[in-house]
Amino acid sequence: MKKFDMISMGAALIDMIAHVERFPVEDDEVFVPKLEISCGGAAANTAVACAKLGLNSAFIGKLGIDDEFGKIIIRDFEKTRVDTSLLKYSKEYGTGSCFVALSKTGERQLYAHSGAANVLSAEDIKEDEIIQSKILYLSSLKNTEPFIEAAKIARKCDIPVILNPGMLIIEQGFHAIKPLLQLIDIFIFSYKEFSSLLSIQEPDLPLENIKEKLKELFALGIRAIVVTMGSKGSALFVHDSDEIALVPSNKVEVVDTTGAGDAFSAGFMYSFSKKFTFDFNELKAHLAVGNLVAAKCIQQIGARNGLPTLDELNI
């Protein structure tokens, strides 16, 4: 019997959210009428979202030892029932933080100081911890060495590996992250990340053209790829199927897009955890759940305030 439905690995940070009338230009100053502090980090957000949906969720990442930001993060994990027994601690680096500038229209700019999160090492990854989970989820950590180590263990033990990379990984370039991509089963990324990774210039490629560009990724052994497209929805591509699906987004009033991708991944994983299959139609159904969780998230300020419980989803 597995102890966890999912283990999420990556950064747990403190978010400082500045509400601004506009974003600054070069050598500019912008007044901040409201500043909020909350817990964040992409992988941590997804762990919390999964826990709220009723999954037994655990988090692997590194915090500063006994510092105030770290204590806040641990308390928040415990409040949301995310297992903290797999956390690692650094004596040299403090818990990381992220400054978020949030506009009135819900757009954002992020400045991340990973701190202790980015010194999570391959040596920190233990096989007896990874094998406790049904799913391994990796997200948004510049240092990919621990991801590669964890994914190797998961592959050996037939545990599905899901990557939602974020720009910290994508900006390193295709060849630099290829060793990680070769160990992934499901790849979830935004159209912006897709464009950056594969050097796509067109802002709005037809789905058939996207599938053609993804052949390079499928050649690495990735079984399913999801491209999230904001207000348009999310698109599904499967390596052994000619079918393509675009699942429309849920139409809601957007307050803050922070954490939308993390919420989508949680909804997708919740649904995937009920049926471990790579059947095209089953995977397509998981996208609809991901879209729904993301839609709930973006109706409130912050990456976690709008995260729904399973009862609130009505599925």
Secondary structure, 3 states (H helix, E strand, C coil): CCCECEEEEECCEEEEEEECCCCCCCCCCCCCCEEEEEEECHHHHHHHHHHHCCCCEEEECEEECCCHHHHHHHHHHHHCCEECCCCEEECCCCEEEEEEEECCCCCEEEEEEEEHHHHCCHHHCCHHHHCCECCEEEECCCCCHHHHHHHHHHHHCCCCEEEECCHHHHCCCHHHHHHHHCCCCEEEEEHHHHHHHCCCCCCCCCHHHHHHHCHHHHCCCCCEEEEECHHHCEEEEECCCCCEEEECCCCCCCCCCCCHHHHHHHHHHHHHCCCCCCCHHHHHHHHHHHHHHHHHHCCCCCCCCCCCCHHHHCC
